[in-house]
Every structure is written in structure tokens, then in C-alpha cells.
Amino acid sequence: MGKIGVFISRERWVAIVIATVFLGIVFSFLSPAFLQMSNFQAVFVQASVTGIMAVGQTFVIVMAGIDISIGAILFLTASTFAIVMQSTGSYILAFVISIVAACTAGGLNGYLIHKSKMAPMITTLATYNIYRGIAIHITSAQNIPIPREETFLGNGKFLGIPIPLILLVGIFAIGIYLYGQTRFGTYSKAIGNSRQSAKESNLPVATTTVFAYLIGGLTTGIAGVVLLSRTGGLQSGMGIGLDFTVIAAVVLGGTKLSGGTGSVVGSVIGAIFLVLIDNGLNLMNASPYIYDAVRGSVLLVAVIVDRVSAMKQTKALQ
């Protein structure tokens, strides 16, 4: 048991894996429909949007940053795609322009945070309103439908596997490589541990910060196109509250809000865990108004555990 405890302590994402399995067992007893293969597929497809965004947000939070504008970036991406698609009829052009818009928005967040020295939460709260305002302006707050034949990224399949799931697996693999096998991943963790020490060590703090937020924008942009394709059109409320869900998934997955330690694996499993909660409550015909309360409670527990862990580490070092 001692070795298992040490492993769980070192690999913090293992805890969310255990919690996810336990939750699945509970829901399987409460609702027989939970164990159906079609339900499992629906869970993974639904988790793909949150999971894709969580991969990018892992790099932001591991640097002791946060981006609460990602819901607005997703809406801006979807709005840009819908407008360009409606105007030109070109799927490729719409995809390229919308992804460029998402990367620009994310990168701008990183640049402003580094240059202004302001708290990431304050900076991204401001850009949240800016990006959402731009999106509402260019769409005139209208719902814009997308032709069914152009929803492949959200509803299509390849060899029987849903495209959103394939995208999630691909981005997940790239995220693991970037985090564990590149200088960017090493620099991100070093900056999260101590930004001042990273500067004194002549690490490229500015470039790494901008690139981390740009990756967050990129993954959010891809998720935006997937979500737009799944819903079949732009909706004015798209992206609202999604930033909270993504950040919750990353924190649940073992990435410390104080930075320095994170897990791409844990972030994706955290996304699946949160979707599993919604799915189980839905199968039990629970009131939809309770969903946010449950998610909030789960996040609160995760944050408390994170703070207690950080305090123990500080005491140990002292």
C-alpha cells in the first residue's frame, strides 16, 4: 500500500482515474442505460471539446497562468467560421481564418500578460469581454446555420470512429510530447515554479508565455469548429461557462494552480470525469439546475486538495 500511495502522490492524475472508474461503477448501478456502448461513445464524443481545450490550458496553468477568455475565444472562432462560410462557401478558407483568429486571440493574451505584468485572471477577464463583443458585433447576435454536409469535423466518422474522438487523441498525443519531450515543456514548468528564477536563468520567458497562450488559443479554436459542427450552427450562447469546465478539468487532473506541476493525461481524464457527471445525472433525470452546483462542488474540493498539498510541500521544504 505504501508504494501505491507514493505512486498516486507522484502521479496526481491517478487519483482522477480512480475517481472516474468509481463514478462509472456508481452510475452503472443507478442507471442500466449507462453501460450501453452508445452511451460510452456519446460520453467520449461530448468530452472531446472540453478535452481538446484542456490540453492547451494545461500549458497555461502549469506556468501559474490562467485564461478565462477561452469561452469567448471559442465563440469568436465559431463566429468567424460561420461568417466566412456563409460569405464564401469555402470550408477550408473558413477553417483557416477561424483558427488564425483563435491563435491570434490566445497569443495576444500571452503578450498582454507578459508586457503589462497584470494578473492573468484580470487580463483575460478583459479580453473575454473584448473577444465576445467582437464576435457578437460581426454576427449581429444572430444564429447562423451550417450546411449539414459541412459538419464533418463534429459529426463525421473515419473507419467507424467519430472524428471528434480522433482529433482528441491526436491533440492529446501532441500535448504529451510537447509537455514531456520538448524545451517548451521544460521551460513552462520552470516558469511555473519560479518566474523570477527563470528570468535570472535567461530562459525565454516572454516567448514561452506567448506560445503557451497561443497553444491554448489553437486548441480552443479547433474545439470551437468541432462544437459548431456538432450543433449544426452558431448559437449566441456558445462558449458561456465552458472556460470554467475546462479549468476545472485541468485542476482535477492534477495540474497545480500555483504552477510548476501538471499532467496532460490528467487534464483529458478530468474532462471525461466532468462529462461523466453530466451524463449520469442526465440518465437519472436529475434537474439540469443541479449540474453547475455539482461541478462547482467538485472543483472546490479539487482546489482545497491542491492548496493543502501546496502547504504540505512548503512545510516540508522549510
Disulfide bonds with the S-S distance in Angstrom:
none
